Amino acid sequence: MIIRKAFKYRLYPNQGQEESLAVQFGQSRYIYNWGLAQSRERYPGYCQLAKGLPKLKAEEETSWLKAGHSQVLQQALKDLDLGFRNFFDKRARYPRFKSKRSRQSIRYPQPKVGWIRSEGRRIYLPKVGEVRLVMHRPLEGKMKNVTVSRTKSGKYFASIQVEVEIPEPEQVGGRVGIDLGVRDFISLSSGEKVEMPQYYRKAERKRRRLARQLSRKKKGSRNREEARHRLACLDERIANQRSDFHHKLSRQLIEENQFIGLEDLNVRGMMANHHLSKSIGDAGWSGFVSMLAYKGVWYGCQVEKIDRWYPSSRRCSECEHNLESLPLSVREWQCPECGCEHDRDVNAAINILRQATVGATESHAWEQHVRPGSAAAAGQVG
C-alpha cells in the first residue's frame, strides 16, 4: 500500500538565509491575504486568482513580488483554495488573514532528489541556497513537497512529504471502545484508563508569570521581544509534549486493535463551557482523534465514530436501560433495572464499542446491497 507521510527536520540557516526566508514568508503571506481580500463578496476560485498574479507583479507597489519563487506564490493561493473548500464542506471555519506574528511557512510543491546534499547534512532551497539540516532519521520514499516553517520561538523546520510503500498490516483481532474524558484522558471498554497528563495545567503558573512579564514590557523594545520569546518557547514545549503523548498512545492503540469505536464529539461546542474549556483544550482531543484516523488507514485498523447524541454514559451496558439524567459529578452509578454497578466512563466505552460495531455492520451491509446493482449497471454500459 502506498501512503503519504512527512519527515520533519530541524534547519539552521545563517543570517543571510534567514533574511531570504523572511522575504519569502512575507511574499507568500501577502499573496494569501491578497487572495482572501479578493474573496470578500464571492470566492472567485483558484484559477481566477492565479490569473491576477502577473498583473499584481507588474504593478509598481508590488513589484517586489517578482523576486519570489513563482511556485511558492501559486502554492499560497492553492492553500487558500483548500481553506475555502474545507469551509464550504463545513470541515473548517472561514479562512482568516495571516499575521507576521504567527507561525510562518512556505511550500515548494515540486522538490527534486538533488535538493538533499552533503549526505543529508544540507538541503537546497530555491532563492535561499543550501541550508544546514539535521537529519535525525533517514528519508524514505519519493519527495512530493517541502514545507519550510518558522515557529514563534524562532526555530526553523523542513517538513518533507513523501510517497512511501508500506507492507500490508497484520491482522491482530482486538476490538476496543474509547470514551474521551477530562479527568482521565481515555477510558477503554476493557476497563483500563489512561491518566490525563495535564501539560498545560502543570505549566500554567509559569506561563501566567511569563505573560505578566510580557505585558509590562514597553512595546517595540528588546526586553519585550525577549519576554515574548520566552513565552513562545514555553507554549511550544507544551504543544510538543502533548503531541508526543498523542502519537505514542494512538500508535499503541492502533497496533493492539483491529477495530476502534469513538464518539463524534462537538469539541468546538464543548469549548463554550467555561468550566471545562481549559481541561478540554489541554487534552487536545481533536489532534488525538485525527491521529487515530490516519494511522488506522496505515496499519489496517478500522476507526468507527458513533453519533454524538448517543446516550453512552447513561445507558446500562448490561440491560440497556436508559437513565433520564446523569449529572457530570456522578462518576459511579447503579442500574435501577438490573442492579449492575457501573463506572461512568468504562460503561460509556463499552456502549460506544457496541454501537460502533452495529454502525460498521450496517455500513458493510449497505455496501454489499449497493455494489451488485452498480456492477450490473457497469456491465450494461460496457
VENNORWO-V402802 format. One record per pair of residues at least 12 apart in sequence whose C-alpha atoms are under 10 Angstrom apart, sorted by sequence separation. I is the first residue (numbers start at 1). J is the second residue. D is the distance in whole Angstrom. If there is no record, write none. Layout:
i:j:d
I:J:D
I:J:D
This chain:
i:j:d
53:65:9
54:66:9
83:95:6
112:124:9
118:130:10
120:132:9
121:133:5
122:134:8
123:135:10
146:158:7
147:159:5
148:160:9
176:188:7
177:189:5
178:190:9
183:195:7
184:196:5
185:197:8
214:226:9
215:227:9
268:280:10
311:323:9
313:325:10
314:326:6
323:335:8
331:343:6
332:344:5
35:48:10
36:49:10
53:66:10
82:95:10
83:96:9
111:124:9
117:130:8
120:133:7
121:134:6
122:135:9
146:159:6
147:160:6
176:189:6
177:190:8
181:194:10
182:195:9
183:196:6
184:197:9
185:198:9
214:227:5
215:228:9
267:280:8
268:281:10
311:324:10
313:326:8
314:327:9
322:335:9
323:336:9
330:343:9
331:344:5
332:345:9
35:49:7
81:95:10
111:125:9
115:129:10
116:130:9
117:131:10
118:132:10
120:134:8
121:135:7
145:159:8
146:160:5
147:161:8
175:189:9
176:190:7
178:192:10
179:193:10
180:194:10
181:195:10
182:196:7
183:197:10
213:227:7
214:228:6
267:281:9
289:303:9
311:325:10
321:335:7
322:336:10
330:344:8
331:345:8
332:346:10
333:347:10
34:49:9
35:50:9
80:95:7
111:126:10
115:130:8
116:131:10
117:132:10
118:133:10
120:135:6
121:136:10
145:160:6
146:161:6
175:190:9
178:193:10
181:196:8
183:198:10
212:227:10
213:228:9
214:229:9
311:326:10
313:328:10
320:335:9
321:336:8
322:337:10
332:347:9
80:96:10
117:133:9
119:135:9
120:136:9
144:160:8
145:161:5
146:162:9
182:198:10
211:227:8
214:230:9
289:305:10
319:335:9
321:337:7
328:344:9
35:52:9
53:70:9
108:125:8
116:133:9
120:137:10
143:160:7
144:161:6
145:162:7
210:227:7
211:228:8
214:231:8
267:284:9
316:333:10
318:335:9
320:337:9
321:338:9
31:49:10
35:53:10
108:126:9
120:138:8
142:160:10
143:161:6
144:162:5
210:228:8
213:231:9
267:285:8
268:286:10
313:331:10
316:334:9
317:335:9
319:337:8
320:338:10
326:344:9
31:50:10
120:139:9
142:161:8
143:162:4
144:163:7
210:229:10
211:230:9
267:286:7
314:333:9
316:335:6
318:337:10
319:338:7
53:73:9
140:160:10
141:161:9
142:162:5
143:163:7
210:230:7
211:231:7
265:285:9
266:286:10
315:335:9
316:336:9
318:338:8
319:339:10
53:74:8
125:146:9
139:160:9
140:161:10
141:162:6
142:163:5
143:164:9
210:231:6
211:232:10
265:286:9
314:335:9
316:337:9
318:339:10
319:340:9
31:53:9
34:56:10
139:161:10
140:162:7
141:163:5
142:164:7
209:231:9
210:232:10
316:338:9
318:340:7
50:73:9
116:139:10
125:148:9
133:156:10
134:157:10
139:162:9
140:163:8
141:164:4
142:165:10
207:230:9
208:231:9
316:339:10
317:340:9
318:341:10
50:74:7
53:77:10
133:157:9
134:158:10
140:164:7
141:165:7
207:231:7
210:234:9
265:289:10
316:340:8
318:342:10
31:56:9
49:74:9
50:75:10
133:158:8
140:165:9
206:231:9
207:232:10
264:289:9
316:341:9
317:342:8
263:289:10
316:342:8
50:77:7
207:234:7
262:289:8
46:74:9
49:77:7
50:78:9
79:107:10
115:143:10
206:234:9
207:235:8
314:342:10
316:344:10
49:78:10
76:105:10
113:142:8
313:342:10
315:344:10
317:346:10
318:347:9
47:77:9
76:106:8
112:142:9
113:143:7
204:234:10
262:292:10
313:343:9
314:344:8
317:347:6
46:77:6
47:78:9
75:106:8
76:107:8
111:142:10
112:143:7
113:144:10
203:234:8
313:344:6
314:345:10
316:347:7
317:348:8
320:351:9
30:62:10
45:77:9
46:78:7
49:81:10
75:107:7
111:143:7
112:144:9
203:235:9
260:292:9
312:344:9
313:345:7
315:347:8
316:348:9
317:349:9
318:350:10
45:78:9
46:79:9
73:106:9
74:107:10
75:108:8
110:143:8
111:144:6
112:145:9
260:293:10
312:345:9
313:346:9
314:347:8
315:348:8
317:350:7
318:351:9
31:65:9
46:80:8
47:81:10
72:106:6
73:107:9
74:108:10
75:109:7
109:143:10
110:144:6
111:145:6
112:146:10
200:234:10
203:237:10
312:346:10
313:347:6
314:348:8
316:350:10
317:351:6
27:62:10
30:65:9
45:80:9
46:81:6
72:107:6
73:108:9
74:109:9
109:144:7
110:145:6
111:146:7
123:158:9
200:235:9
203:238:8
312:347:7
313:348:4
316:351:8
317:352:10
45:81:7
46:82:9
71:107:8
72:108:6
108:144:9
109:145:5
110:146:8
202:238:9
260:296:9
312:348:5
313:349:8
315:351:8
27:64:8
28:65:9
44:81:10
71:108:7
72:109:7
108:145:6
109:146:7
200:237:10
201:238:10
246:283:9
254:291:10
259:296:9
311:348:8
312:349:7
313:350:9
314:351:10
317:354:9
27:65:6
43:81:9
70:108:10
71:109:7
72:110:10
107:145:7
108:146:5
109:147:8
199:237:9
200:238:6
246:284:9
250:288:7
254:292:7
258:296:9
310:348:10
312:350:8
313:351:8
26:65:10
27:66:10
45:84:9
69:108:9
71:110:8
107:146:6
108:147:6
199:238:6
200:239:9
246:285:9
249:288:9
250:289:8
253:292:8
254:293:9
257:296:10
312:351:5
313:352:9
27:67:9
28:68:8
45:85:10
106:146:8
107:147:4
108:148:8
198:238:10
199:239:8
242:282:8
247:287:9
250:290:10
251:291:8
255:295:9
264:304:9
265:305:9
311:351:9
312:352:6
23:64:10
24:65:9
27:68:7
28:69:9
31:72:10
32:73:8
35:76:9
36:77:9
43:84:8
106:147:6
107:148:6
199:240:10
200:241:10
242:283:8
243:284:9
246:287:8
247:288:8
250:291:7
251:292:8
254:295:7
255:296:9
258:299:9
259:300:9
260:301:7
261:302:9
262:303:7
263:304:8
264:305:6
265:306:9
310:351:9
311:352:9
312:353:10
23:65:9
26:68:10
27:69:9
28:70:10
31:73:7
32:74:9
35:77:7
105:147:7
106:148:5
107:149:9
199:241:7
200:242:9
242:284:8
246:288:5
249:291:10
250:292:6
253:295:10
254:296:6
257:299:10
258:300:7
259:301:6
260:302:6
261:303:6
262:304:6
263:305:5
264:306:6
265:307:8
266:308:7
310:352:8
312:354:10
24:67:9
25:68:10
30:73:9
31:74:8
32:75:9
33:76:9
34:77:9
105:148:5
106:149:7
198:241:10
199:242:7
239:282:9
245:288:9
246:289:9
249:292:9
250:293:9
253:296:9
254:297:10
257:300:9
258:301:5
259:302:5
260:303:5
261:304:5
262:305:5
263:306:5
264:307:6
265:308:6
312:355:9
23:67:9
24:68:6
28:72:7
29:73:9
31:75:10
32:76:5
33:77:9
36:80:7
104:148:8
105:149:4
106:150:9
197:241:9
198:242:9
238:282:9
243:287:8
246:290:10
247:291:7
251:295:7
254:298:9
255:299:7
257:301:7
258:302:6
259:303:6
260:304:6
261:305:6
262:306:6
263:307:7
264:308:5
265:309:9
23:68:8
24:69:8
27:72:9
28:73:5
31:76:7
32:77:6
35:80:7
36:81:9
39:84:10
104:149:5
105:150:6
197:242:8
239:284:9
242:287:9
243:288:8
246:291:8
247:292:9
250:295:8
251:296:9
254:299:7
255:300:9
256:301:9
257:302:9
258:303:9
259:304:8
260:305:8
261:306:7
262:307:9
263:308:6
264:309:9
307:352:10
310:355:9
27:73:7
28:74:9
30:76:9
31:77:7
32:78:9
35:81:9
103:149:7
104:150:5
105:151:9
242:288:9
246:292:9
250:296:9
254:300:8
255:301:8
257:303:10
262:308:9
263:309:9
264:310:10
306:352:7
25:72:10
28:75:8
29:76:7
32:79:8
33:80:9
103:150:6
104:151:7
254:301:6
263:310:8
305:352:9
306:353:9
20:68:10
24:72:8
25:73:10
28:76:6
29:77:10
32:80:6
36:84:10
102:150:9
103:151:5
104:152:8
197:245:8
243:291:10
247:295:10
251:299:9
253:301:9
254:302:9
304:352:10
305:353:9
306:354:10
307:355:9
24:73:9
27:76:9
28:77:9
31:80:10
32:81:10
102:151:8
103:152:6
111:160:9
254:303:9
263:312:9
304:353:9
306:355:7
307:356:9
101:151:10
102:152:6
103:153:9
104:154:10
111:161:10
305:355:9
306:356:6
101:152:7
102:153:10
103:154:9
105:156:9
107:158:10
304:355:9
305:356:6
306:357:9
100:152:10
104:156:9
105:157:9
106:158:10
107:159:9
108:160:10
109:161:10
304:356:6
305:357:10
306:358:10
307:359:10
105:158:10
107:160:10
303:356:9
304:357:8
306:359:7
72:126:10
305:359:8
306:360:10
194:249:9
304:359:8
305:360:9
304:360:7
69:126:7
303:360:9
68:126:10
69:127:7
302:360:9
36:95:8
37:96:10
68:127:8
36:96:8
37:97:9
67:127:8
36:97:7
33:95:10
35:97:10
36:98:10
33:96:8
34:97:9
32:96:10
33:97:6
32:97:8
33:98:7
32:98:8
33:99:9
30:97:9
29:97:9
30:98:8
29:98:6
30:99:10
28:98:10
29:99:8
30:100:10
29:100:8
188:260:10
189:261:10
26:99:10
188:261:10
26:100:8
25:100:9
29:104:8
72:147:10
153:228:8
154:229:8
178:253:10
28:104:9
29:105:8
152:228:9
153:229:5
28:105:8
29:106:9
152:229:7
153:230:8
176:253:9
201:278:9
22:100:10
25:103:10
26:104:8
28:106:7
153:231:8
154:232:9
155:233:10
175:253:10
200:278:9
201:279:8
25:104:6
26:105:9
27:106:9
28:107:9
152:231:9
153:232:5
154:233:9
174:253:10
200:279:9
24:104:10
25:105:6
26:106:9
152:232:6
153:233:5
174:254:9
176:256:9
24:105:9
25:106:6
151:232:9
152:233:8
153:234:9
174:255:9
175:256:8
176:257:7
198:279:8
200:281:9
201:282:7
22:104:9
24:106:7
25:107:10
151:233:9
153:235:9
172:254:10
174:256:6
175:257:5
176:258:8
177:259:8
178:260:7
179:261:9
180:262:8
200:282:6
21:104:10
22:105:10
152:235:9
153:236:8
172:255:8
173:256:8
174:257:4
175:258:6
176:259:6
177:260:6
178:261:6
179:262:7
180:263:8
196:279:9
198:281:10
199:282:7
200:283:9
21:105:9
152:236:8
171:255:10
172:256:7
173:257:6
174:258:5
175:259:5
176:260:5
177:261:5
178:262:5
179:263:7
198:282:6
199:283:9
21:106:9
151:236:8
170:255:9
171:256:10
172:257:6
173:258:5
174:259:7
175:260:6
176:261:6
177:262:6
178:263:8
180:265:9
197:282:9
198:283:7
263:348:10
169:255:9
171:257:9
172:258:6
173:259:8
174:260:9
175:261:8
176:262:9
177:263:9
196:282:9
197:283:8
263:349:9
171:258:7
172:259:10
196:283:7
262:349:8
170:258:9
261:349:8
261:350:9
263:352:7
261:351:9
262:352:6
263:353:10
261:352:6
262:353:7
260:352:9
261:353:5
263:355:10
260:353:7
261:354:8
262:355:9
263:356:9
182:276:8
259:353:9
261:355:8
262:356:7
182:277:10
185:280:10
261:356:5
182:278:10
183:279:9
260:356:8
261:357:7
182:279:6
183:280:10
186:283:10
259:356:9
260:357:9
181:279:9
182:280:6
185:283:7
259:357:8
261:359:10
181:280:8
182:281:10
184:283:10
185:284:10
186:285:10
261:360:10
180:280:10
182:282:9
183:283:10
185:285:9
182:283:7
259:360:10
181:283:8
24:127:8
180:283:9
182:285:10
21:125:9
23:127:10
24:128:9
181:285:9
23:128:10
180:285:8
21:127:8
20:127:7
21:128:7
17:125:10
20:128:6
19:128:9
20:129:9
180:289:10
11:121:10
12:122:9
17:127:9
18:128:8
11:122:9
17:128:6
11:123:9
16:128:8
17:129:7
16:129:10
17:130:9
18:131:10
17:131:8
13:128:9
13:129:9
14:130:10
13:130:9
14:131:8
13:131:5
14:132:8
12:131:7
13:132:6
11:131:7
12:132:5
13:133:9
11:132:6
12:133:6
10:132:9
11:133:5
12:134:8
10:133:6
11:134:7
25:148:9
9:133:7
10:134:6
11:135:9
25:149:9
9:134:6
10:135:8
25:150:9
8:134:10
9:135:6
10:136:9
175:301:9
177:303:10
8:135:9
9:136:7
21:148:9
174:301:9
175:302:9
176:303:10
177:304:10
7:135:9
8:136:9
9:137:9
21:149:9
22:150:9
169:297:10
171:299:9
172:300:9
173:301:9
177:305:10
7:136:10
8:137:9
21:150:9
169:298:8
170:299:8
171:300:8
172:301:9
7:137:8
9:139:10
168:298:9
169:299:5
170:300:8
171:301:9
7:138:9
8:139:10
167:298:9
168:299:8
169:300:6
170:301:10
7:139:7
18:150:10
166:298:8
167:299:9
168:300:8
169:301:9
6:139:9
7:140:9
166:299:9
179:312:9
6:140:10
179:313:9
5:140:10
21:156:10
5:141:9
4:141:9
6:143:9
11:148:9
3:141:10
4:142:9
5:143:10
6:144:10
8:146:10
10:148:10
11:149:9
18:156:9
2:141:10
4:143:10
5:144:10
6:145:9
7:146:10
8:147:9
9:148:10
10:149:10
11:150:10
4:144:9
6:146:9
8:148:10
6:147:10
13:155:10
12:155:8
13:156:8
11:155:8
12:156:7
13:157:10
10:155:8
11:156:5
12:157:8
10:156:6
11:157:5
9:156:9
10:157:5
11:158:7
9:157:6
10:158:6
8:157:7
9:158:5
10:159:9
8:158:6
9:159:6
7:158:8
8:159:4
9:160:8
6:158:10
7:159:6
8:160:6
191:343:9
193:345:9
6:159:6
7:160:5
8:161:9
193:346:8
5:159:10
6:160:5
7:161:6
191:345:9
192:346:8
5:160:8
6:161:4
7:162:8
191:346:6
5:161:6
6:162:6
187:343:10
189:345:9
190:346:8
191:347:9
4:161:7
5:162:6
6:163:9
187:344:10
188:345:8
189:346:6
190:347:10
4:162:6
5:163:7
6:164:10
187:345:6
188:346:6
189:347:7
191:349:9
3:162:8
4:163:5
5:164:7
186:345:8
187:346:6
188:347:9
189:348:8
190:349:8
191:350:9
3:163:6
4:164:6
186:346:9
187:347:9
188:348:9
189:349:5
190:350:8
2:163:7
3:164:6
4:165:9
184:345:9
187:348:8
188:349:6
189:350:5
2:164:6
3:165:6
183:345:10
187:349:7
188:350:8
189:351:8
1:164:8
2:165:4
3:166:7
186:349:9
187:350:10
189:352:8
1:165:5
2:166:6
181:345:8
188:352:10
189:353:7
1:166:5
2:167:9
179:344:10
180:345:8
188:353:9
189:354:10
1:167:6
2:168:10
179:345:6
1:168:7
178:345:9
179:346:7
1:169:9
178:346:9
179:347:9
180:348:10
177:346:9
179:348:6
180:349:9
177:347:10
178:348:8
179:349:5
177:348:8
178:349:5
179:350:9
177:349:5
178:350:8
179:351:9
176:349:8
177:350:6
178:351:10
179:352:7
176:350:8
177:351:8
178:352:7
179:353:9
177:352:6
178:353:7
176:352:9
177:353:4
176:353:6
177:354:8
175:353:8
176:354:9
177:355:9
177:356:8
176:356:10
177:357:10
176:357:10
175:357:9
5:298:10
3:297:9
4:298:10
3:298:7
2:298:9
1:298:8
1:299:10
